[in-house]
Structures are given as C-alpha cells and as structure tokens.
Amino acid sequence: MLVGRLHKRFIQSLRSTAAVLLGLTFAAPAAHAAGFVEPTVLSSSHGVLDLLMIARSKPVSTITFTPPGGSPMNPTGWVYEICPRPASGNKCAPGSTVSDYGGVRLALQRGDTLKIRLVNDLPQLDPNKVKHENDPGQANLFRNPTNLHTHGMIVEPRAPTLTDQTFGDYVFVQIYNSANGMPVPQTTHQHGQNKMDYADFRIDIPKNHPSGQFWFHPHIHGLSLNQVSEGLAGIISVGEVSDYAHGDARDTPFPDASVRHLILKDMQIAAGGTADFGNGPTTIQPGEVVNQEDPTFCDQFPADSSEVRQGSCPGVDGTANGGSNWTGGRWYLTVNGRTFPSINMTDPDGEVWRLTNASGSMSYDLQLNDDTAQKPMIMQLISVDGVSVSLPQDTTMDTMVHLGGARFRVVACPPAPASGFHSKPVCVTEMVMMPSSRAEVYVTYRDPASGAIVTPTTLASATFKMVGLTMGSGDQWPAVDLAKVHFNQYGPRNQISYAMDIKGDALATLQPSGILDAKVPYANAAPLPAGCAPLAAGHRRRIFFGFSDVTVNNTFGLGYEELDQNGNVVPGTQIPVTQFDPSQNIVCLPLAAGQKPVHETWELVQLSTENHNFHLHQTRFRIIDPKAPANSPFAAAVNTSVGAGMLQDNIPLGVATPSTPDVANTVANNQNGVCTIDQWRNGQCTSKAVVVDIPFSQIGEFVYHCHILEHEDGGMMAKIKVVPSPIGGNS
C-alpha cells in the first residue's frame, strides 16, 4: 500500500496494486492571493545554454514570517544565482542574475548542450545541526559541499578525463567553498572527487531524448535533504508540450502559451528555542529554516474549520511524543516559491500543468477541488516523470492504475469518441507525488456532474489542494491548500472537444531510433572489467529496501541478490541490507552486443512498514509482469502494437505487512517497523515485489536509491556501473 488509509471505494479500485492513497479533503473559503508567477526561463541559443550558477544563501522575498513577539521577516534560504557565463571570473555582472527561491526553468531542445559552472558560495553549517556528520566518511559535511544532478535526464554520467575536465551528470564529486575551510582527508567512504570553489559540468542532450520536464538539484550524500529543503532546485524542459500534445477537434499542437510549470517546494521556519537534529538538543534562532524537514512540524489536519490553511500550517509542540517544540513556527508549502497563488485560466481550451515535487522528503496527495460542488475535478494525465504516455484503446482503468504504480486515482473519462486517439486518454481525480515525481495534466473547467468539458459558470473556481498523506506506519504529511484557480474561459473552444490527443514518447523511446533502443553513439567495444558480466538468460535482480540493523532506527539500506530463470537465488550473489558505500559497485553490467541498450528485470521488495520510492539515474523503467502475454502492456518485451504504457524514473513501493499480531508487535516494537529478509522469505512478513523492466543506455557510474532524501542520506542508496559491450559497435 502506498499510504495507510483511504476511502473504501478507492481501495477497491486499487485491489490489484501494491499502493493505497489517503484521501481526505477540507473546504476552504475563497481568499485574496498573490498572482501565479511562472519560473524565470533561461533558454538555449544555437544549441547551447552556457551558465554560471552560484549556490548561496539569500532572504526569500516571497515568504514572510512573523515570529511570536517579533517583526515580519524573510527567512534565509539557499538559492542558485544564475547568469549567462561571463568571459572570465566566477561572478555575475550586476543586473544579469536570476536568484529565485521558487526555481528557474532551463529550456533546452533535443541535441543541445547544457554547460554550467557551479560555484559553491554556501555558508558553513553548525556541526550539531548536521545529522550525518558522524557517519563514515562524512566528517566534512559541516563545510557544506555541493554538486549537481540533472534528475530524469537520459544523459551520460561522465567523469572528467585528462583531455576534458568537465563533468557530465556525475554525482561523485564534492565542491567545497574554500571560505569554509579545507576538507580533511577521509580514508574510508570517500564520496567522490573533491573540488574547491567550483566545477564545470557539460550535459549533452541526445537528439533522440524524450520531450518532457526534468529537474536539477544537489546530490551530496548526507546533505541532500538539507540543501533541497533550503531551496536548491530548479526545473529543466526538453522540447515543448506541443511535441506530443495535440487537440482532438483540430489536430494542431497545443499552444505553449497555455502551459504552466508548477514547482512544489516546502520550507519549515522555526520560532526559536531548541530542536533535536539528531545530535541532541541544539539552539535554533527565530526565523531559521529547519532543513531536516520534520514531518511532525504541523498537525496533519486542521484542528477545526476555523483553521484555514492557505499555503502554510502552524507549528506544534511535539515534545510529548519525543519530538521538538515548533510552536510559533510555520511550514510553508509553496508553488513556484509563493504561498497560495491565484491562477487565472483564460484559454477556452484549458491549460497543461507541468508539476514537479521538488521537496526533500515530503510526498503530496493532490486534488483540484471544485469550490461549488466540493468534489475533485477530473484532469487528464498526459505525461509521467517527463515521458508522455502511450496506451492502447482497450486499456482498462485497473491497468492504468497498475501501470502508473498506483499513484493516480483513475476514473472513467467523460464520453469520448471510441477511436482517433493515438493514446487512450487517462482521466484522474487524485495524484500522489512522492519526492522527485513529475506529472503533466490537462486542466480545464468541467461540468461537476458529468465531467464533460463545458463553458464555466460565472465566478467558477477551484482549490488546488494537498489533502494530507500518511506513509504507512511512518510520516504524516499535512493537508494544505496550495493555490486558487479561477476559470475565466469564455469564448469558443478551438482545439479540444473531449480530450487531448497524446502522441506518446513512452513508445517512441523504445523504437529502433529511440534513446532506449538505438545504438549508444559514444560507446565502443572494450574488454569487460573483472566482476562485470551480463545477466544470464532469464535471470533477474532483486533489491531489498530495509534497515541494515532493524534494532537500530534509521539504518536505511539496500540489499541485493540475483535470481535464476526458476526464481531461485543464485548462490554467492546475496548481499544483506547494507548502508551506502560509494567505494562498492553493487551492480555492474555491459551494454548488449553492438553497443545497444540492454534490458534487465529487477524485483523491488519492500521490507519496511513505511513507504519508500525507487529511483534510478540515467534511464527509465516500466512495470511488468513476467507471466503476462505478449499482447499485454505488462509484457516483458514491448509490443509496438500495444504501446509502452507509462515510463517512470521513480515509483512508490508498498509496505510490508506482518502476518500475525505477534509478528506485528515484534516488528513495531523491537524492529523499528522494519521486517528482515528472513521474515519476508518465511512468510512472517508479506510484501509483493514490484517488477520492472529497465533498459540501460548510458555507460558510466551512477546510483539507485530511495528519493525520500532522509532515507537516501541515511544510506538507502547503492552504486551501479554500466560498461561497453566487448562485442562490436566500434565507430
């Protein structure tokens, strides 16, 4: 189950899946709100976007916090100050910069090159407020190193060479601010190459890269949660929505002027006092950002109808339950850095919303509620994690739910023509977005009774809501209204009568010329390194999500084993649940013969009673059933006549369920809510594996991990290496 509790009829609709959503809404009265503002766009020119990007602290002007007895203030977060790269030096010219907490959009096209000089101007941290300072190899974390990851991009994870000192999408580098002192040598668990003050990145976008939305953020193990929670994140677009979204009434590309980009970020601001960051009680200043993102900062739901949560919720005293006292503080849930903005929709054909969960650890359960009917509105899902969907016309709703990892509440679309769509429309009324998720939805006014697209009534409005979410036995994320939507769509519709027509990249990427099937252009045949070999025919990998020591809380880790064609464990391949060690490649595999992408089947097994999500760098994956027939969307090999369904780069995992009350008591009270591999094998804990097909098309070293950054920083991450095939393909 994705989340612990849900309305019964929705549970029934998800009976074949491993995830369950929590659905509970509160009505909020209309209120004046600041207008919605699109992220600032920095676009490529002549195939290149060349930027200077400086990570530094800055007051967040879009958030105003008033501590008890104090004066209004803007909390200090961390932002990327960005400008076109100057001819020399590491400073932007006055008046040339963008430095928005809400994030910017880097607008690229397929075949472009993204060049970034990343400068670290971040402040040094109080070691008492760095949770993982005492972990192996992490003695330098308080010096606040940073780096850059282009999340979701199918690009080369390239390390520097003697002839090219730039990095690709390579997370094994730490950039230090020399003003914070020189890093001390680490003899174990060195987390990559150290650079002082800056590093240069060059990301080459393949010409066959899918059009869609991606994002960028730091990926420093042990500090990812801190840096993302302070604000260090932005989005990347490749191509345009019009590349795959067309009208059904008129087969023309959907206008880019009617596309919105919504970046969901949250920031917890303390009123002062003391708090526990994992190293004991520590003084915290009024207005200070709590960058460890405490899920108990607010009550999950308002105390009563008088508590109106428009963009934020009030801090509470959690000391009675072993937490910290956040009374007087405030938790802001922002859209593009703004609290409860007002969205004015005027295009009669509606809009496309491109949503990114740029939170460190928070998961969102999202609805767009009609303010008059007090019910969720229908939206059409058009893209998941930056890749547009591809579904045959006979796809059932149950199949849609399963293909999407049970993160969407799928409903019947309003009456539409039986044919004529490239991909069957997917209609949803609720979306769960765990950290790093992206989703694109077509939004327009609809009749509350039928769900059909109609001209809105006068003063028609809706509230975009986070309705509250419980992560199994774990975190409880708060219900907060995020934005007000006003439907001022008057005039005739020109493009869309029933639904948007999607020409999905989910299938195109797996075609002979697609990035997940075509020859890897930069790969050349080479002998295999020791210990690196392809999986034998019919074999697959199994990954366990759990604790390295269930008697010690927060020892997040991953386990591993290989299975043969009969589902038996291959002797000698088992690795117990282990915390991240950057010196060890858990998986090493070559491309297929001729330097073609290679497909592997992985089983993802959840051992925790709290939810996790699986994320893998440099590729995509799709949910499969190894026993499904060839004409099924779940078939192990893609059938081009069926489509590829939905491709994802992160997927929610369910929760482990103890088999008896005695086992449940042991797991809850003696094992920190986490089962062992042995308990899973002998049936004391049940957890159905999520099975995915993964096409690997990029060579180099990268990682797979849980993208709840508290869990990733705690060790729920492992290293993988892909190498060229020794067979053919030299250019």
ROSE-48473 format. One line per 2 residues: number of its first residue (from 0); their letters; for each residue x, y, z of C-alpha. Coordinates in steps of 0.1 Angstrom, whole numbers. Example, Ala and Ser with C-alpha at 12.3 -4.5 7.8 and 13.67 -1.06 7.14 Angstrom:
<rs>
0) as) 123/-45/78  137/-11/71 $
</rs>
This chain:
<rs>
0) ml) 0/0/0  13/34/-9 $
2) vg) -3/51/21  -20/37/51 $
4) rl) -57/47/48  -82/55/21 $
6) hk) -119/56/12  -132/21/7 $
8) rf) -143/25/-29  -108/37/-38 $
10) iq) -92/8/-20  -114/-15/-42 $
12) sl) -103/3/-73  -67/-5/-63 $
14) rs) -72/-41/-53  -47/-53/-78 $
16) ta) -20/-29/-69  6/-25/-41 $
18) av) -2/10/-32  -30/28/-14 $
20) ll) -36/66/-12  -50/86/17 $
22) gl) -79/108/6  -93/134/29 $
24) tf) -103/169/20  -112/201/37 $
26) aa) -131/230/22  -115/264/25 $
28) pa) -132/298/19  -120/319/-10 $
30) ah) -93/345/-2  -73/371/-19 $
32) aa) -40/356/-31  -9/368/-50 $
34) gf) -9/360/-87  7/329/-100 $
36) ve) 42/336/-115  59/313/-140 $
38) pt) 95/304/-132  121/326/-149 $
40) vl) 131/309/-182  167/306/-194 $
42) ss) 167/292/-230  194/277/-251 $
44) sh) 206/296/-282  222/280/-313 $
46) gv) 222/246/-295  240/258/-263 $
48) ld) 229/271/-228  261/282/-210 $
50) ll) 255/294/-174  273/305/-143 $
52) mi) 254/291/-113  263/302/-78 $
54) ar) 248/283/-48  245/308/-20 $
56) sk) 222/320/9  196/347/3 $
58) pv) 165/360/20  134/346/4 $
60) st) 113/376/-5  82/356/-14 $
62) it) 78/342/22  71/365/51 $
64) ft) 73/350/86  65/368/118 $
66) pp) 79/351/150  59/354/182 $
68) gg) 65/389/196  88/398/167 $
70) sp) 86/417/134  79/403/99 $
72) mn) 110/389/82  120/370/51 $
74) pt) 137/337/61  171/330/46 $
76) gw) 172/301/22  197/288/-3 $
78) vy) 193/297/-40  210/294/-73 $
80) ei) 222/328/-85  223/323/-123 $
82) cp) 235/343/-152  250/338/-187 $
84) rp) 286/327/-181  309/357/-182 $
86) as) 341/356/-203  361/353/-172 $
88) gn) 357/350/-134  331/334/-112 $
90) kc) 309/364/-105  278/376/-123 $
92) ap) 276/411/-136  252/434/-117 $
94) gs) 217/432/-131  224/400/-150 $
96) tv) 212/374/-125  182/354/-116 $
98) sd) 181/341/-80  146/329/-73 $
100) yg) 139/306/-43  109/292/-63 $
102) gv) 133/279/-90  141/287/-126 $
104) rl) 134/267/-158  163/258/-181 $
106) al) 146/255/-215  165/231/-238 $
108) qr) 160/213/-271  170/178/-282 $
110) gd) 206/179/-294  215/209/-272 $
112) tl) 245/212/-248  240/224/-213 $
114) ki) 271/240/-198  272/250/-162 $
116) rl) 300/263/-140  287/256/-105 $
118) vn) 303/278/-77  299/269/-41 $
120) dl) 293/301/-20  272/283/7 $
122) pq) 277/290/44  294/266/68 $
124) ld) 269/247/89  267/241/127 $
126) pn) 280/205/131  253/199/157 $
128) kv) 227/205/130  242/181/105 $
130) kh) 226/148/112  251/126/93 $
132) en) 283/144/104  295/113/123 $
134) dp) 287/88/96  317/70/79 $
136) gq) 335/94/56  313/123/64 $
138) an) 335/145/87  334/173/61 $
140) lf) 296/177/58  295/207/80 $
142) rn) 317/225/54  286/223/32 $
144) pt) 299/208/-1  276/207/-31 $
146) nl) 272/193/-66  246/190/-94 $
148) ht) 223/162/-107  200/167/-137 $
150) hg) 173/144/-125  155/123/-151 $
152) mi) 177/132/-179  189/102/-200 $
154) ve) 224/115/-204  259/103/-199 $
156) pr) 272/101/-163  306/112/-174 $
158) ap) 336/116/-152  364/141/-161 $
160) tl) 394/129/-181  428/144/-187 $
162) td) 416/159/-220  382/170/-208 $
164) qt) 379/183/-172  342/188/-173 $
166) fg) 317/165/-155  286/150/-171 $
168) dy) 256/141/-149  281/127/-124 $
170) vf) 272/128/-87  305/115/-73 $
172) vq) 321/150/-69  320/174/-39 $
174) iy) 325/211/-45  338/229/-14 $
176) ns) 337/266/-5  373/274/4 $
178) an) 359/301/28  346/272/49 $
180) gm) 380/255/53  398/228/35 $
182) pv) 382/193/37  401/168/59 $
184) pq) 412/136/42  388/107/45 $
186) tt) 404/72/44  371/54/41 $
188) hq) 339/61/22  353/90/3 $
190) hg) 323/102/-16  340/112/-48 $
192) qn) 364/137/-61  369/169/-41 $
194) km) 369/202/-60  375/236/-45 $
196) dy) 351/265/-51  337/254/-85 $
198) ad) 334/227/-111  324/227/-147 $
200) fr) 296/205/-160  287/197/-196 $
202) id) 255/178/-203  250/167/-239 $
204) ip) 213/162/-247  209/133/-272 $
206) kn) 189/141/-303  165/112/-295 $
208) hp) 159/123/-259  122/124/-250 $
210) sg) 105/158/-247  94/165/-212 $
212) qf) 101/180/-178  130/172/-156 $
214) wf) 148/190/-128  181/197/-112 $
216) hp) 192/196/-76  223/188/-54 $
218) hi) 232/151/-48  256/153/-18 $
220) hg) 252/121/2  243/131/38 $
222) ls) 233/167/28  208/162/0 $
224) ln) 178/167/23  193/199/38 $
226) qv) 202/215/6  170/207/-13 $
228) se) 149/218/18  167/251/18 $
230) gl) 156/257/-18  184/244/-41 $
232) ag) 163/231/-70  150/241/-104 $
234) ii) 135/225/-135  146/216/-170 $
236) sv) 124/213/-200  135/195/-232 $
238) ge) 114/203/-262  78/215/-258 $
240) vs) 45/201/-247  33/207/-283 $
242) dy) 58/179/-294  33/153/-282 $
244) ah) 1/171/-271  -25/179/-299 $
246) gd) -62/188/-300  -88/162/-308 $
248) ar) -112/186/-325  -83/201/-345 $
250) dt) -51/181/-350  -27/210/-341 $
252) pf) -1/213/-314  -13/225/-281 $
254) pd) -1/262/-276  29/266/-254 $
256) as) 14/299/-241  -12/277/-223 $
258) vr) 14/256/-204  21/263/-167 $
260) hl) 50/250/-147  43/244/-110 $
262) il) 73/237/-88  62/224/-53 $
264) kd) 86/233/-26  82/235/12 $
266) mq) 101/254/39  98/250/77 $
268) ia) 105/281/97  112/279/134 $
270) ag) 102/304/160  133/298/181 $
272) gt) 142/277/211  158/243/209 $
274) ad) 154/214/185  169/180/180 $
276) fg) 187/175/147  199/140/156 $
278) ng) 229/151/177  210/162/208 $
280) pt) 191/195/217  205/225/199 $
282) ti) 196/262/199  177/274/169 $
284) qp) 172/310/160  138/327/153 $
286) ge) 132/326/116  157/298/110 $
288) vv) 150/272/83  146/236/96 $
290) nq) 163/219/68  159/184/81 $
292) ed) 122/187/73  104/173/104 $
294) pt) 70/157/93  56/164/128 $
296) fc) 62/201/125  24/206/120 $
298) dq) -6/186/129  -17/166/98 $
300) fp) -51/182/96  -66/214/109 $
302) ad) -80/214/144  -114/226/132 $
304) ss) -130/246/104  -117/279/118 $
306) ev) -81/269/109  -77/279/73 $
308) rq) -45/266/57  -38/286/26 $
310) gs) -2/279/17  10/271/52 $
312) cp) 2/254/85  12/263/121 $
314) gv) 40/246/141  30/225/171 $
316) dg) 46/212/203  58/176/196 $
318) ta) 78/171/228  52/148/244 $
320) ng) 59/123/216  97/127/217 $
322) gs) 99/154/191  107/192/191 $
324) nw) 86/222/200  77/241/168 $
326) tg) 50/262/184  51/297/168 $
328) gr) 68/284/137  52/279/103 $
330) wy) 55/254/75  51/269/40 $
332) lt) 40/248/11  47/269/-20 $
334) vn) 40/269/-57  70/285/-75 $
336) gr) 81/299/-42  48/316/-35 $
338) tf) 21/308/-8  -14/302/-21 $
340) ps) -11/320/-55  -41/327/-77 $
342) in) -43/311/-111  -64/328/-137 $
344) mt) -73/304/-165  -85/322/-197 $
346) dp) -78/299/-227  -112/283/-236 $
348) dg) -93/251/-244  -77/249/-210 $
350) ev) -41/245/-199  -14/219/-194 $
352) wr) 1/219/-159  36/205/-155 $
354) lt) 41/196/-119  73/188/-101 $
356) na) 77/177/-64  109/194/-55 $
358) sg) 106/186/-18  133/169/1 $
360) sm) 112/143/18  75/154/16 $
362) sy) 50/134/-5  20/152/-19 $
364) dl) -16/138/-24  -30/163/-49 $
366) ql) -66/172/-59  -82/201/-77 $
368) nd) -115/206/-59  -144/224/-74 $
370) dt) -153/251/-49  -191/250/-56 $
372) aq) -196/212/-60  -170/204/-33 $
374) kp) -156/174/-52  -124/167/-70 $
376) mi) -123/177/-107  -112/154/-135 $
378) mq) -79/161/-151  -63/142/-180 $
380) li) -29/127/-173  -6/132/-203 $
382) sv) 29/126/-190  47/108/-161 $
384) dg) 82/117/-150  89/136/-182 $
386) vs) 77/110/-207  43/112/-224 $
388) vs) 21/82/-221  13/56/-247 $
390) lp) -18/34/-241  -39/12/-265 $
392) qd) -76/20/-268  -87/-12/-249 $
394) tt) -66/-3/-218  -88/-8/-187 $
396) md) -88/16/-157  -73/-11/-135 $
398) tm) -44/-15/-159  -39/23/-160 $
400) vh) -37/23/-122  -11/-5/-121 $
402) lg) 10/9/-150  12/42/-130 $
404) ga) 25/25/-98  -9/32/-82 $
406) rf) -1/69/-78  -32/80/-97 $
408) rv) -68/77/-88  -81/68/-123 $
410) va) -117/74/-132  -138/69/-164 $
412) cp) -132/97/-188  -163/117/-199 $
414) pa) -178/103/-232  -153/105/-260 $
416) pa) -150/90/-295  -141/53/-294 $
418) sg) -112/58/-318  -90/85/-333 $
420) fh) -66/90/-303  -30/80/-305 $
422) sk) -31/70/-268  -62/63/-249 $
424) pv) -70/93/-226  -63/87/-189 $
426) cv) -85/106/-165  -76/111/-129 $
428) te) -90/130/-99  -61/125/-75 $
430) mv) -23/121/-78  3/110/-52 $
432) mm) 36/126/-60  65/113/-39 $
434) ps) 97/133/-38  112/138/-73 $
436) sr) 79/129/-91  67/148/-121 $
438) ae) 33/147/-138  17/166/-166 $
440) vy) -21/171/-166  -46/188/-189 $
442) vt) -68/210/-168  -100/228/-179 $
444) yr) -134/235/-164  -158/206/-164 $
446) dp) -194/200/-155  -193/188/-119 $
448) as) -220/161/-126  -208/146/-159 $
450) ga) -172/156/-160  -176/169/-196 $
452) iv) -157/199/-208  -181/229/-207 $
454) tp) -180/267/-206  -176/277/-169 $
456) tt) -203/293/-149  -197/329/-137 $
458) la) -172/330/-109  -163/293/-112 $
460) sa) -133/284/-91  -114/255/-76 $
462) tf) -88/249/-50  -56/230/-57 $
464) km) -50/210/-26  -26/188/-8 $
466) vg) -52/167/11  -29/150/36 $
468) lt) -9/118/33  2/90/56 $
470) mg) 32/69/46  22/35/60 $
472) sg) 34/34/97  57/64/90 $
474) dq) 55/101/82  22/120/82 $
476) wp) 23/149/57  -1/179/63 $
478) av) -32/189/45  -27/225/30 $
480) dl) -44/244/2  -18/252/-24 $
482) ak) -35/276/-49  -68/291/-60 $
484) vh) -79/286/-96  -104/310/-114 $
486) fn) -120/297/-146  -124/327/-168 $
488) qy) -126/307/-200  -151/325/-222 $
490) gp) -154/320/-260  -155/290/-283 $
492) rn) -131/261/-279  -108/257/-309 $
494) qi) -89/225/-303  -103/202/-277 $
496) sy) -138/187/-276  -134/156/-254 $
498) am) -97/151/-246  -62/159/-255 $
500) di) -46/136/-281  -12/124/-269 $
502) kg) 15/111/-292  35/94/-265 $
504) da) 72/93/-262  68/62/-239 $
506) la) 67/41/-271  90/63/-292 $
508) tl) 119/59/-268  117/21/-272 $
510) qp) 116/22/-310  147/14/-332 $
512) sg) 157/51/-333  147/58/-297 $
514) il) 171/65/-269  163/33/-251 $
516) da) 168/10/-282  192/27/-306 $
518) kv) 230/21/-305  247/42/-278 $
520) py) 267/66/-300  297/72/-277 $
522) an) 302/35/-267  330/14/-282 $
524) aa) 337/-22/-276  361/-29/-247 $
526) pl) 371/-59/-226  348/-64/-195 $
528) pa) 363/-54/-162  367/-80/-135 $
530) gc) 334/-89/-119  313/-73/-146 $
532) ap) 291/-96/-167  257/-97/-183 $
534) la) 228/-114/-166  223/-149/-178 $
536) ag) 192/-155/-199  161/-155/-178 $
538) hr) 179/-142/-147  169/-110/-128 $
540) rr) 180/-89/-99  162/-84/-66 $
542) if) 166/-53/-45  155/-51/-8 $
544) fg) 146/-19/9  151/-20/47 $
546) fs) 174/-14/76  210/-28/79 $
548) dv) 202/-33/116  165/-34/125 $
550) tv) 172/-29/162  188/5/154 $
552) nn) 165/31/140  172/49/107 $
554) tf) 199/25/95  185/28/60 $
556) gl) 200/5/34  195/-18/4 $
558) gy) 200/-55/-1  207/-75/-33 $
560) ee) 206/-109/-48  204/-125/-83 $
562) ld) 177/-149/-92  179/-176/-119 $
564) qn) 153/-185/-145  133/-205/-120 $
566) gn) 132/-177/-94  159/-194/-72 $
568) vv) 186/-173/-55  220/-177/-73 $
570) pg) 245/-189/-47  272/-163/-38 $
572) tq) 252/-133/-50  235/-123/-18 $
574) ip) 243/-90/-1  224/-82/31 $
576) vt) 207/-49/36  237/-25/37 $
578) qf) 241/12/40  256/31/10 $
580) dp) 293/26/4  305/47/-26 $
582) sq) 336/26/-30  315/-5/-39 $
584) ni) 296/-11/-72  268/-34/-62 $
586) vc) 258/-39/-98  280/-39/-129 $
588) lp) 267/-48/-164  276/-43/-200 $
590) la) 255/-30/-229  241/-55/-253 $
592) ag) 262/-66/-283  268/-39/-308 $
594) qk) 266/-12/-280  228/-14/-279 $
596) pv) 208/-7/-247  204/-38/-226 $
598) he) 172/-47/-208  172/-62/-173 $
600) tw) 143/-73/-150  145/-61/-114 $
602) el) 123/-71/-84  118/-44/-58 $
604) vq) 110/-58/-24  98/-35/5 $
606) ls) 107/-47/40  95/-16/58 $
608) te) 60/-8/71  68/28/60 $
610) nh) 67/37/23  98/42/1 $
612) nf) 101/50/-35  127/36/-60 $
614) hl) 146/60/-83  173/51/-108 $
616) hq) 195/76/-125  202/78/-163 $
618) tr) 172/58/-176  135/49/-173 $
620) fr) 117/18/-163  82/3/-167 $
622) ii) 62/-20/-146  59/-55/-160 $
624) dp) 45/-90/-152  69/-117/-164 $
626) ka) 40/-140/-169  19/-115/-190 $
628) pa) 12/-124/-226  29/-107/-255 $
630) ns) -1/-86/-262  -3/-71/-227 $
632) pf) 11/-37/-217  28/-56/-188 $
634) aa) 47/-79/-212  84/-81/-205 $
636) av) 92/-71/-241  74/-41/-255 $
638) nt) 48/-49/-282  48/-19/-306 $
640) sv) 11/-26/-314  2/-23/-277 $
642) ga) 23/7/-267  47/12/-238 $
644) gm) 22/24/-212  40/47/-188 $
646) lq) 77/51/-183  89/63/-149 $
648) dn) 121/72/-131  107/69/-96 $
650) ip) 80/46/-83  62/42/-50 $
652) lg) 67/9/-31  40/-5/-9 $
654) va) 45/-15/27  54/-48/43 $
656) tp) 26/-64/63  34/-87/93 $
658) st) 14/-120/90  2/-122/126 $
660) pd) -4/-99/156  27/-114/174 $
662) va) 49/-107/144  34/-72/140 $
664) nt) 42/-65/177  78/-76/172 $
666) va) 83/-56/141  67/-25/155 $
668) nn) 83/-25/190  116/-44/185 $
670) qn) 125/-38/149  116/-1/143 $
672) gv) 88/-11/119  111/-29/95 $
674) ct) 110/-67/87  141/-87/80 $
676) id) 148/-106/47  144/-139/66 $
678) qw) 109/-128/79  100/-120/43 $
680) rn) 112/-153/30  94/-174/56 $
682) gq) 61/-155/52  61/-138/85 $
684) ct) 60/-105/66  43/-102/32 $
686) sk) 53/-77/6  46/-82/-31 $
688) av) 76/-74/-53  72/-46/-78 $
690) vv) 88/-59/-110  102/-35/-136 $
692) di) 119/-37/-169  149/-14/-171 $
694) pf) 167/-5/-204  202/7/-197 $
696) sq) 216/30/-224  242/52/-207 $
698) ig) 276/40/-197  294/51/-165 $
700) ef) 288/51/-128  256/62/-111 $
702) vy) 232/53/-83  198/39/-75 $
704) hc) 181/49/-42  150/59/-23 $
706) hi) 142/95/-32  129/104/2 $
708) le) 161/123/9  160/115/47 $
710) he) 163/78/36  188/84/9 $
712) dg) 211/105/32  207/77/58 $
714) gm) 221/51/34  193/38/12 $
716) ma) 213/41/-19  237/18/-40 $
718) ki) 261/23/-68  258/8/-103 $
720) kv) 282/7/-133  274/2/-169 $
722) vp) 303/-5/-193  305/-11/-231 $
724) sp) 299/-45/-246  330/-64/-256 $
726) ig) 311/-74/-288  310/-50/-318 $
728) gn) 299/-14/-322  332/4/-327 $
730) s) 328/36/-347 $
</rs>
